Amino acid sequence: MATTFFQDLRYALRMLGKSPGFTAVAVLTLALGMGANSAIFSVINGVLLKPLPYHEPQQLVTVWGRFTGIGLPNERNWFSVPEFHDLQELSRSLSGVAAMTDASFNITAGGIPERVEGAAVSPTLFTMLGINAVAGRVFLAEEAQPGQDQVILLGHGL
């Protein structure tokens, strides 16, 4: 049985050696197929299979505002600050409400200004996600008041 396998393998290698063009196309096709398969699995694993790194990620939802008939370009619109406060105070079915929006900031180190991308978030975001600061602390509730919003959290990338 094993002898037949090795004979067949030697025969296949001899035939592949006689037609190097076909061999190159076959090897390239196999390599592209394996690479594509690996890339697709990596994306699906990262997006669909691995859970989010937060406390109880299955309970997280995104809430959008919907304003029809007033000419806004789509039906997914962010809440205004007063609407966010109303949602925080009046929500009975959500255990916590937090807000965040993309923002960019100027920082200066050594006299050279640099523009960095970040987010403006409400103080409840980190508690709701179950995230603690590695060093220092997260935002306090009183820091959400006007005039008290001069606090930042820095990420590892910065």
ZADO-1210 file (C-alpha; in nm, 4 decimals, padded with zeros to 6 digits):
<atoms>
<atom x="00.0000" y="00.0000" z="00.0000" code="MET" pos="1"/>
<atom x="00.2726" y="00.2463" z="00.0994" code="ALA" pos="2"/>
<atom x="00.4815" y="00.1431" z="-00.2012" code="THR" pos="3"/>
<atom x="00.1987" y="00.2351" z="-00.4388" code="THR" pos="4"/>
<atom x="00.1647" y="00.5782" z="-00.2774" code="PHE" pos="5"/>
<atom x="00.5347" y="00.6553" z="-00.3174" code="PHE" pos="6"/>
<atom x="00.5332" y="00.5311" z="-00.6764" code="GLN" pos="7"/>
<atom x="00.2372" y="00.7557" z="-00.7550" code="ASP" pos="8"/>
<atom x="00.4090" y="01.0491" z="-00.5838" code="LEU" pos="9"/>
<atom x="00.7310" y="00.9973" z="-00.7852" code="ARG" pos="10"/>
<atom x="00.5291" y="00.9725" z="-01.1062" code="TYR" pos="11"/>
<atom x="00.3402" y="01.2966" z="-01.0251" code="ALA" pos="12"/>
<atom x="00.6643" y="01.4816" z="-00.9499" code="LEU" pos="13"/>
<atom x="00.8189" y="01.3600" z="-01.2781" code="ARG" pos="14"/>
<atom x="00.5147" y="01.4793" z="-01.4741" code="MET" pos="15"/>
<atom x="00.5232" y="01.8196" z="-01.2987" code="LEU" pos="16"/>
<atom x="00.8945" y="01.8458" z="-01.3778" code="GLY" pos="17"/>
<atom x="00.8288" y="01.7819" z="-01.7488" code="LYS" pos="18"/>
<atom x="00.5834" y="02.0744" z="-01.7748" code="SER" pos="19"/>
<atom x="00.7223" y="02.3654" z="-01.5684" code="PRO" pos="20"/>
<atom x="00.4621" y="02.6145" z="-01.7007" code="GLY" pos="21"/>
<atom x="00.1723" y="02.4039" z="-01.5754" code="PHE" pos="22"/>
<atom x="00.3558" y="02.3450" z="-01.2476" code="THR" pos="23"/>
<atom x="00.4075" y="02.7199" z="-01.1944" code="ALA" pos="24"/>
<atom x="00.0404" y="02.7941" z="-01.2663" code="VAL" pos="25"/>
<atom x="-00.0748" y="02.5155" z="-01.0327" code="ALA" pos="26"/>
<atom x="00.1550" y="02.6276" z="-00.7473" code="VAL" pos="27"/>
<atom x="00.0553" y="02.9935" z="-00.7960" code="LEU" pos="28"/>
<atom x="-00.3148" y="02.9023" z="-00.7967" code="THR" pos="29"/>
<atom x="-00.2765" y="02.7022" z="-00.4755" code="LEU" pos="30"/>
<atom x="-00.0783" y="02.9848" z="-00.3092" code="ALA" pos="31"/>
<atom x="-00.3373" y="03.2479" z="-00.4044" code="LEU" pos="32"/>
<atom x="-00.6206" y="03.0241" z="-00.2854" code="GLY" pos="33"/>
<atom x="-00.4561" y="02.9603" z="00.0518" code="MET" pos="34"/>
<atom x="-00.3701" y="03.3292" z="00.0944" code="GLY" pos="35"/>
<atom x="-00.7246" y="03.4406" z="00.0131" code="ALA" pos="36"/>
<atom x="-00.8682" y="03.1770" z="00.2467" code="ASN" pos="37"/>
<atom x="-00.6401" y="03.2923" z="00.5290" code="SER" pos="38"/>
<atom x="-00.7254" y="03.6599" z="00.4737" code="ALA" pos="39"/>
<atom x="-01.1011" y="03.5962" z="00.4666" code="ILE" pos="40"/>
<atom x="-01.0838" y="03.3840" z="00.7829" code="PHE" pos="41"/>
<atom x="-00.8816" y="03.6549" z="00.9605" code="SER" pos="42"/>
<atom x="-01.1437" y="03.9178" z="00.8791" code="VAL" pos="43"/>
<atom x="-01.4379" y="03.6951" z="00.9742" code="ILE" pos="44"/>
<atom x="-01.2665" y="03.5861" z="01.2953" code="ASN" pos="45"/>
<atom x="-01.1891" y="03.9434" z="01.3975" code="GLY" pos="46"/>
<atom x="-01.5275" y="04.0911" z="01.3030" code="VAL" pos="47"/>
<atom x="-01.7806" y="03.8157" z="01.3666" code="LEU" pos="48"/>
<atom x="-01.6383" y="03.5409" z="01.5862" code="LEU" pos="49"/>
<atom x="-01.4299" y="03.7131" z="01.8548" code="LYS" pos="50"/>
<atom x="-01.6372" y="03.8902" z="02.1193" code="PRO" pos="51"/>
<atom x="-01.5795" y="04.2595" z="02.1816" code="LEU" pos="52"/>
<atom x="-01.3323" y="04.3264" z="02.4651" code="PRO" pos="53"/>
<atom x="-01.5953" y="04.4886" z="02.6878" code="TYR" pos="54"/>
<atom x="-01.8016" y="04.3821" z="02.9856" code="HIS" pos="55"/>
<atom x="-02.1193" y="04.2101" z="02.8536" code="GLU" pos="56"/>
<atom x="-02.0738" y="04.3117" z="02.4873" code="PRO" pos="57"/>
<atom x="-02.3980" y="04.1405" z="02.3854" code="GLN" pos="58"/>
<atom x="-02.5909" y="04.4132" z="02.5699" code="GLN" pos="59"/>
<atom x="-02.4346" y="04.7089" z="02.3851" code="LEU" pos="60"/>
<atom x="-02.6516" y="04.8962" z="02.1377" code="VAL" pos="61"/>
<atom x="-02.6129" y="05.2084" z="01.9272" code="THR" pos="62"/>
<atom x="-02.9018" y="05.4528" z="01.9305" code="VAL" pos="63"/>
<atom x="-02.9483" y="05.6952" z="01.6413" code="TRP" pos="64"/>
<atom x="-03.1829" y="05.9872" z="01.5975" code="GLY" pos="65"/>
<atom x="-03.4284" y="05.9671" z="01.3107" code="ARG" pos="66"/>
<atom x="-03.5728" y="06.2864" z="01.1702" code="PHE" pos="67"/>
<atom x="-03.7827" y="06.2392" z="00.8580" code="THR" pos="68"/>
<atom x="-03.9294" y="06.5019" z="00.6316" code="GLY" pos="69"/>
<atom x="-03.6885" y="06.7830" z="00.7239" code="ILE" pos="70"/>
<atom x="-03.4274" y="06.7315" z="00.4539" code="GLY" pos="71"/>
<atom x="-03.1526" y="06.5533" z="00.6467" code="LEU" pos="72"/>
<atom x="-02.9409" y="06.3319" z="00.4187" code="PRO" pos="73"/>
<atom x="-03.0008" y="06.0004" z="00.5967" code="ASN" pos="74"/>
<atom x="-03.2026" y="05.8465" z="00.8732" code="GLU" pos="75"/>
<atom x="-02.9075" y="05.7932" z="01.1089" code="ARG" pos="76"/>
<atom x="-02.8361" y="06.1168" z="01.2881" code="ASN" pos="77"/>
<atom x="-02.6509" y="06.1860" z="01.6103" code="TRP" pos="78"/>
<atom x="-02.8312" y="06.3155" z="01.9153" code="PHE" pos="79"/>
<atom x="-02.7824" y="06.6712" z="02.0296" code="SER" pos="80"/>
<atom x="-02.6568" y="06.7317" z="02.3845" code="VAL" pos="81"/>
<atom x="-03.0072" y="06.8146" z="02.5206" code="PRO" pos="82"/>
<atom x="-03.1484" y="06.5017" z="02.3554" code="GLU" pos="83"/>
<atom x="-02.8681" y="06.2942" z="02.5097" code="PHE" pos="84"/>
<atom x="-02.9462" y="06.4340" z="02.8559" code="HIS" pos="85"/>
<atom x="-03.3159" y="06.3561" z="02.8041" code="ASP" pos="86"/>
<atom x="-03.2289" y="06.0004" z="02.7019" code="LEU" pos="87"/>
<atom x="-03.0097" y="05.9614" z="03.0117" code="GLN" pos="88"/>
<atom x="-03.2775" y="06.0898" z="03.2479" code="GLU" pos="89"/>
<atom x="-03.5889" y="05.9361" z="03.0920" code="LEU" pos="90"/>
<atom x="-03.4663" y="05.5945" z="02.9738" code="SER" pos="91"/>
<atom x="-03.6217" y="05.3086" z="03.1665" code="ARG" pos="92"/>
<atom x="-03.5059" y="05.0152" z="02.9508" code="SER" pos="93"/>
<atom x="-03.1333" y="05.0974" z="02.9200" code="LEU" pos="94"/>
<atom x="-02.9033" y="05.0247" z="03.2133" code="SER" pos="95"/>
<atom x="-02.6633" y="05.2993" z="03.1074" code="GLY" pos="96"/>
<atom x="-02.6302" y="05.5661" z="02.8415" code="VAL" pos="97"/>
<atom x="-02.3053" y="05.7135" z="02.7114" code="ALA" pos="98"/>
<atom x="-02.2176" y="05.9402" z="02.4220" code="ALA" pos="99"/>
<atom x="-01.9161" y="05.9699" z="02.1973" code="MET" pos="100"/>
<atom x="-01.8242" y="06.1502" z="01.8794" code="THR" pos="101"/>
<atom x="-01.5141" y="06.1612" z="01.6636" code="ASP" pos="102"/>
<atom x="-01.2982" y="06.4661" z="01.7206" code="ALA" pos="103"/>
<atom x="-00.9531" y="06.5945" z="01.6355" code="SER" pos="104"/>
<atom x="-00.7284" y="06.7874" z="01.8699" code="PHE" pos="105"/>
<atom x="-00.4083" y="06.9907" z="01.8573" code="ASN" pos="106"/>
<atom x="-00.1310" y="06.8902" z="02.0949" code="ILE" pos="107"/>
<atom x="00.2086" y="07.0491" z="02.1408" code="THR" pos="108"/>
<atom x="00.5204" y="06.8673" z="02.2568" code="ALA" pos="109"/>
<atom x="00.8564" y="07.0394" z="02.2397" code="GLY" pos="110"/>
<atom x="00.7065" y="07.3425" z="02.0655" code="GLY" pos="111"/>
<atom x="00.5873" y="07.1425" z="01.7624" code="ILE" pos="112"/>
<atom x="00.2066" y="07.1300" z="01.7233" code="PRO" pos="113"/>
<atom x="00.0510" y="06.8110" z="01.5938" code="GLU" pos="114"/>
<atom x="-00.3070" y="06.7222" z="01.4993" code="ARG" pos="115"/>
<atom x="-00.4314" y="06.3953" z="01.6536" code="VAL" pos="116"/>
<atom x="-00.7564" y="06.2070" z="01.6042" code="GLU" pos="117"/>
<atom x="-00.9596" y="06.1081" z="01.9074" code="GLY" pos="118"/>
<atom x="-01.3092" y="06.1182" z="02.0487" code="ALA" pos="119"/>
<atom x="-01.5124" y="06.3363" z="02.2795" code="ALA" pos="120"/>
<atom x="-01.6940" y="06.1061" z="02.5229" code="VAL" pos="121"/>
<atom x="-01.9271" y="06.1323" z="02.8175" code="SER" pos="122"/>
<atom x="-01.7879" y="06.0288" z="03.1595" code="PRO" pos="123"/>
<atom x="-02.0243" y="05.7293" z="03.1745" code="THR" pos="124"/>
<atom x="-01.8671" y="05.5572" z="02.8709" code="LEU" pos="125"/>
<atom x="-01.5798" y="05.3842" z="03.0508" code="PHE" pos="126"/>
<atom x="-01.7931" y="05.2615" z="03.3395" code="THR" pos="127"/>
<atom x="-02.0582" y="05.1321" z="03.0998" code="MET" pos="128"/>
<atom x="-01.7979" y="04.9429" z="02.8921" code="LEU" pos="129"/>
<atom x="-01.6271" y="04.8071" z="03.2054" code="GLY" pos="130"/>
<atom x="-01.2948" y="04.9716" z="03.1178" code="ILE" pos="131"/>
<atom x="-01.0512" y="05.1153" z="03.3711" code="ASN" pos="132"/>
<atom x="-00.7483" y="05.3324" z="03.3074" code="ALA" pos="133"/>
<atom x="-00.4133" y="05.1535" z="03.3158" code="VAL" pos="134"/>
<atom x="-00.2611" y="05.4566" z="03.4876" code="ALA" pos="135"/>
<atom x="-00.4466" y="05.7483" z="03.6422" code="GLY" pos="136"/>
<atom x="-00.8254" y="05.7506" z="03.6299" code="ARG" pos="137"/>
<atom x="-01.1194" y="05.7778" z="03.3920" code="VAL" pos="138"/>
<atom x="-01.3451" y="06.0838" z="03.3727" code="PHE" pos="139"/>
<atom x="-01.5515" y="06.1981" z="03.6711" code="LEU" pos="140"/>
<atom x="-01.9190" y="06.2952" z="03.6394" code="ALA" pos="141"/>
<atom x="-01.8531" y="06.6589" z="03.7374" code="GLU" pos="142"/>
<atom x="-01.6061" y="06.6938" z="03.4502" code="GLU" pos="143"/>
<atom x="-01.8969" y="06.6857" z="03.2051" code="ALA" pos="144"/>
<atom x="-02.0115" y="07.0292" z="03.3228" code="GLN" pos="145"/>
<atom x="-01.9258" y="07.3351" z="03.1092" code="PRO" pos="146"/>
<atom x="-01.5924" y="07.4827" z="03.2125" code="GLY" pos="147"/>
<atom x="-01.4807" y="07.1556" z="03.3715" code="GLN" pos="148"/>
<atom x="-01.4130" y="06.9740" z="03.0433" code="ASP" pos="149"/>
<atom x="-01.0354" y="07.0231" z="03.0221" code="GLN" pos="150"/>
<atom x="-00.9442" y="06.6587" z="03.0987" code="VAL" pos="151"/>
<atom x="-00.8050" y="06.4028" z="02.8532" code="ILE" pos="152"/>
<atom x="-00.7263" y="06.0342" z="02.8510" code="LEU" pos="153"/>
<atom x="-00.4278" y="05.9249" z="02.6477" code="LEU" pos="154"/>
<atom x="-00.4093" y="05.5922" z="02.4682" code="GLY" pos="155"/>
<atom x="-00.1052" y="05.3682" z="02.4285" code="HIS" pos="156"/>
<atom x="-00.0594" y="05.4838" z="02.0685" code="GLY" pos="157"/>
<atom x="00.0056" y="05.8430" z="02.1706" code="LEU" pos="158"/>
</atoms>
